[in-house]
């Protein structure tokens, strides 16, 4: 069975293409059992580039989402999610937005360390100015803090600092272990985010060793394409399911109201 895709953006975020309906039609064409839109929530972040929706855009997005949910109700379930950039002190604002918009799930992501957007190509020179091991230590420390808030259903692209090929001296796992423990304790899932395959690093997020450690820790699993164009919905999901099974996973989490655990075997 194909996997549900819960990490999908649209043109509303300012750096993606395609109408929302085109994303839905692609999910249907792939036979996905359900899909979820996850717009970047309207939070203040310290970069000039447009990433997050404005409050006005979020209202327009919701109007379109509910129109599509009704129109496609008999064809595919549409879930209302969101992606929030976590930083210390943002907890109350994120909780307020989650409640205001009635989000069914929330992806917690770390794209920024301090005022440095480490995953943006424009700011890649920042890697040369910081010790790589400190970058990973700070990053996974924030992931652990995010998991402890109780706000997030899953963590997005768990080892994102590797995006441009920068890796710590002894691998990511020593830095990730505290974050994985916090995720397991808080019931926060990990996603296999397949967008990494099309980035300079050329592999999914997270790496196999981290995914295996997630499985050992009891962290639940979801799938996300991190689509920014309709044709990216569900990308590489067959390979991602194979990776999940090889890492020891037998079930995947559905972000529906029942939070079902669905058999992964034979998918």
C-alpha positions as CSV (number, residue, x, y, z in Angstrom):
1,X,0.0,0.0,0.0
2,X,1.3,3.5,-0.8
3,X,2.2,5.7,2.2
4,X,0.4,8.9,3.3
5,X,2.3,12.1,2.6
6,X,2.0,14.7,5.4
7,X,4.7,17.2,4.4
8,X,3.4,19.3,1.5
9,X,3.8,23.0,0.8
10,X,2.2,25.1,-1.9
11,X,2.7,28.4,-3.7
12,X,1.3,30.2,-0.6
13,X,4.7,29.9,1.1
14,X,6.4,32.0,-1.6
15,X,9.0,29.4,-2.6
16,X,6.8,26.7,-4.1
17,X,4.8,26.2,-7.3
18,X,1.4,24.9,-8.2
19,X,-2.2,25.1,-7.0
20,X,-3.4,23.2,-4.0
21,X,-5.7,21.2,-6.3
22,X,-2.8,20.1,-8.4
23,X,-1.2,18.6,-5.3
24,X,-4.4,16.7,-4.4
25,X,-4.7,15.4,-8.0
26,X,-1.1,14.1,-7.9
27,X,-1.8,12.3,-4.6
28,X,-4.9,10.7,-6.1
29,X,-2.9,9.7,-9.2
30,X,-0.3,7.9,-7.0
31,X,-3.0,6.1,-5.0
32,X,-2.0,7.7,-1.7
33,X,-4.4,6.8,1.1
34,X,-4.4,10.3,2.4
35,X,-2.4,13.5,2.3
36,X,-1.8,16.6,4.5
37,X,-0.9,20.1,3.7
38,X,1.7,21.7,6.1
39,X,2.1,25.4,5.4
40,X,4.9,27.3,7.1
41,X,3.0,29.0,9.9
42,X,3.0,32.8,10.2
43,X,5.9,33.2,12.6
44,X,8.6,35.8,12.8
45,X,11.9,34.4,11.6
46,X,15.2,36.4,11.2
47,X,15.7,36.1,7.4
48,X,14.7,38.4,4.5
49,X,13.4,35.7,2.2
50,X,9.7,34.8,2.2
51,X,9.2,31.5,3.8
52,X,6.2,31.7,6.1
53,X,2.6,32.6,5.2
54,X,1.2,35.9,6.5
55,X,-1.9,35.9,8.6
56,X,-3.9,37.0,5.6
57,X,-2.4,34.3,3.4
58,X,-3.2,31.7,6.1
59,X,-6.8,32.7,6.1
60,X,-7.0,32.4,2.3
61,X,-5.1,29.0,2.4
62,X,-7.7,27.7,4.9
63,X,-10.6,28.8,2.8
64,X,-9.1,26.8,-0.2
65,X,-8.2,23.9,2.0
66,X,-11.7,23.4,3.3
67,X,-13.2,23.8,-0.2
68,X,-10.9,21.0,-1.4
69,X,-11.5,18.8,1.6
70,X,-15.3,19.0,0.9
71,X,-14.9,18.5,-2.9
72,X,-12.6,15.4,-2.5
73,X,-14.2,13.9,0.6
74,X,-15.2,10.8,-1.3
75,X,-11.9,10.4,-3.0
76,X,-9.0,11.1,-0.5
77,X,-8.9,12.4,3.1
78,X,-7.2,15.7,3.3
79,X,-5.5,16.6,6.7
80,X,-4.8,20.1,7.9
81,X,-1.3,20.4,9.3
82,X,1.4,23.0,9.7
83,X,5.1,23.4,9.9
84,X,6.5,25.6,12.6
85,X,10.1,26.8,13.1
86,X,10.9,26.2,16.7
87,X,13.1,28.5,18.7
88,X,13.2,29.0,22.5
89,X,10.5,31.5,23.5
90,X,8.2,30.7,20.5
91,X,6.1,28.1,22.4
92,X,3.2,30.3,23.2
93,X,2.9,31.7,19.7
94,X,3.0,28.3,18.1
95,X,0.4,27.0,20.5
96,X,-1.8,30.0,19.7
97,X,-1.6,29.5,16.0
98,X,-2.2,25.7,16.3
99,X,-5.4,26.4,18.2
100,X,-6.5,29.4,16.1
101,X,-6.4,27.4,12.9
102,X,-7.5,24.0,14.3
103,X,-4.5,22.2,13.0
104,X,-4.8,18.4,13.1
105,X,-1.0,17.9,13.3
106,X,2.1,20.0,13.6
107,X,5.6,19.5,12.2
108,X,8.3,20.9,14.4
109,X,11.3,22.0,12.4
110,X,14.7,23.7,13.0
111,X,15.9,25.7,10.1
112,X,17.6,28.5,12.0
113,X,20.3,28.5,14.7
114,X,20.3,31.9,16.3
115,X,20.0,34.2,13.3
116,X,21.6,31.8,10.8
117,X,19.3,30.0,8.3
118,X,21.8,27.1,7.9
119,X,19.7,25.2,5.3
120,X,19.3,28.2,2.9
121,X,21.8,28.3,0.0
122,X,22.3,32.0,0.4
123,X,23.8,31.5,3.8
124,X,25.9,28.4,3.2
125,X,29.1,30.3,4.0
126,X,28.1,30.1,7.7
127,X,29.3,26.6,7.8
128,X,32.9,27.8,7.4
129,X,32.5,30.2,10.3
130,X,31.4,27.6,12.9
131,X,32.8,24.3,14.2
132,X,30.7,21.6,12.5
133,X,30.4,19.6,15.8
134,X,29.0,22.7,17.6
135,X,26.4,23.1,14.8
136,X,25.1,19.6,15.3
137,X,25.2,19.8,19.0
138,X,23.2,23.1,19.0
139,X,20.8,21.8,16.3
140,X,19.9,18.5,18.1
141,X,19.7,20.4,21.4
142,X,16.9,22.5,19.9
143,X,15.2,19.3,18.5
144,X,15.2,17.9,22.0
145,X,13.7,21.1,23.3
146,X,11.0,21.1,20.6
147,X,10.1,17.5,21.4
148,X,9.7,18.4,25.1
149,X,7.1,21.2,24.5
150,X,4.3,18.8,23.7
151,X,3.3,20.9,20.7
152,X,4.6,18.8,17.9
153,X,3.4,15.5,16.4
154,X,6.6,14.9,14.4
155,X,10.0,16.4,13.8
156,X,10.7,17.4,10.2
157,X,13.9,16.4,8.3
158,X,15.6,15.3,11.4
159,X,19.2,15.6,10.4
160,X,18.8,18.7,8.2
161,X,22.3,20.2,8.8
162,X,23.7,17.6,6.4
163,X,21.8,19.2,3.5
164,X,24.9,20.6,1.8
165,X,27.1,17.6,2.7
166,X,28.5,19.0,6.0
167,X,28.8,16.2,8.6
168,X,30.2,16.0,12.1
169,X,33.5,14.3,12.8
170,X,32.1,11.2,14.4
171,X,28.7,11.1,12.7
172,X,25.3,12.5,13.7
173,X,24.2,9.8,16.1
174,X,26.1,10.9,19.2
175,X,24.4,14.3,18.9
176,X,21.0,12.9,18.1
177,X,20.6,10.5,20.9
178,X,19.3,13.0,23.5
179,X,16.8,14.3,20.9
180,X,15.6,10.8,20.1
181,X,15.0,10.1,23.8
182,X,13.0,13.2,24.1
183,X,10.9,12.3,21.0
184,X,10.2,8.9,22.3
185,X,9.2,10.2,25.7
186,X,6.9,12.8,24.2
187,X,5.3,10.6,21.6
188,X,6.8,12.7,18.8
189,X,7.2,10.9,15.5
190,X,10.0,11.0,13.0
191,X,9.4,11.4,9.3
192,X,11.3,9.9,6.5
193,X,11.6,13.1,4.5
194,X,12.4,12.2,0.9
195,X,13.4,15.7,-0.2
196,X,16.9,15.1,0.8
197,X,17.5,12.9,-2.1
198,X,17.2,15.9,-4.4
199,X,19.5,18.1,-2.3
200,X,23.3,18.2,-2.5
201,X,23.6,15.5,0.3
202,X,21.7,13.1,-2.0
203,X,20.0,11.0,0.7
204,X,16.8,11.0,2.8
205,X,16.4,12.6,6.1
206,X,17.3,11.0,8.5
207,X,20.2,8.8,7.7
208,X,19.8,5.0,8.2
209,X,21.7,4.9,11.5
210,X,19.5,7.6,13.0
211,X,16.4,5.9,11.7
212,X,17.5,2.6,13.2
213,X,18.1,4.4,16.5
214,X,14.6,5.9,16.3
215,X,13.1,2.4,15.8
216,X,15.1,1.1,18.8
217,X,13.9,4.0,20.9
218,X,10.2,3.4,20.0
219,X,9.8,6.6,18.0
220,X,6.9,6.3,15.6
221,X,7.2,6.9,11.9
222,X,5.6,9.0,9.2
223,X,6.5,9.9,5.6
224,X,6.8,13.3,4.0
225,X,7.9,14.4,0.5
226,X,8.4,18.1,1.6
227,X,6.9,18.9,-1.8
228,X,7.2,22.3,-3.3
229,X,5.8,21.3,-6.6
230,X,2.9,19.0,-7.4
231,X,5.1,16.4,-9.2
232,X,7.1,16.0,-5.9
233,X,4.2,14.5,-3.9
234,X,5.0,11.0,-2.8
235,X,8.5,11.2,-4.4
236,X,10.7,8.1,-3.7
237,X,8.1,6.7,-1.2
238,X,8.6,3.1,-2.4
239,X,12.3,3.4,-1.6
240,X,11.6,5.1,1.7
241,X,9.3,2.3,2.7
242,X,12.1,-0.2,1.9
243,X,14.4,1.9,4.1
244,X,11.9,1.9,6.9
245,X,11.5,-1.9,6.9
246,X,15.2,-2.4,6.7
247,X,15.6,-0.2,9.8
248,X,13.2,-2.4,11.7
249,X,9.9,-0.6,11.3
250,X,6.8,-2.7,10.7
251,X,4.1,0.0,11.2
252,X,3.6,3.7,10.2
253,X,1.6,6.4,11.9
254,X,-1.5,7.9,10.2
255,X,-2.1,11.5,11.3
256,X,-5.9,11.0,11.3
257,X,-8.0,11.7,14.4
258,X,-7.6,8.1,15.5
259,X,-3.8,8.2,15.1
260,X,-3.9,4.7,13.6
261,X,-0.8,2.6,13.3
262,X,-0.9,1.0,9.8
263,X,1.0,-2.2,8.7
264,X,4.1,-1.2,6.7
265,X,4.8,-4.7,5.3
266,X,4.2,-5.2,1.6
267,X,3.6,-1.5,1.0
